[in-house]
Amino acid sequence: TDDFHCSGLAPQQLDKGQFIQVIQGLKEGIPNLAFYLQEVHAVRQKPGEGEILTGIMHMVGTQTDGFILPPLGLPPIPQMGKSISLPHEQVDFSMKENKIAMMRVHHVPGGGIKGILQQLDIDMPEIAQ
């Protein structure tokens, strides 16, 4: 949806434009980045708000190029040539008119953007998550 927002993947909440920029940046450096979503099921239906879904997300890929993530204010991430495999994280989605309105990742140690950078051996102490 136009008012889409995502929390838990990055240190701060991302709106639709920021989320798209972050994913595009990641895909530039990790072109085979894959999001595996499993065990998806409806949790509840909120009147007037749509359905709430939950599932387990797992991200994997191999970095083949440097990339930038402008919404996060980080310096360019250099090419490290490493594979990433993040831990499984619970993710919730709020649906509105058959579109995703909200994505909330329940952060676990080693997950999210910080986990990607850690697995690439990029030290970014300014990323708190």
TADAWO-V510458 format. One record per backbone hydrogen bond with DSSP energy under -1.0 kcal/mol. NH is the residue of the N-H (numbers start at 1). CO is the residue of the C=O. If there is no record, write none. Layout:
[[NH/CO] [NH/CO]]
//
This chain:
[[4/1] [5/101] [6/14] [7/103] [14/6] [16/4] [19/15] [20/16] [21/17] [22/18] [23/19] [24/20] [25/21] [26/22] [27/23] [28/24] [29/25] [30/26] [33/30] [34/60] [36/58] [38/56] [41/54] [43/52] [44/52] [46/50] [49/46] [50/46] [52/44] [53/93] [54/41] [55/91] [56/38] [57/89] [58/36] [60/34] [61/84] [63/82] [64/29] [65/29] [67/77] [72/69] [73/70] [77/67] [84/61] [86/59] [89/57] [91/55] [92/104] [93/53] [94/102] [95/51] [96/99] [99/96] [101/94] [102/94] [103/5] [104/92] [105/7] [106/90] [107/105] [111/108] [113/9] [115/111] [116/112] [117/113] [118/114] [119/115] [120/116] [121/118] [122/117] [127/124]]
//
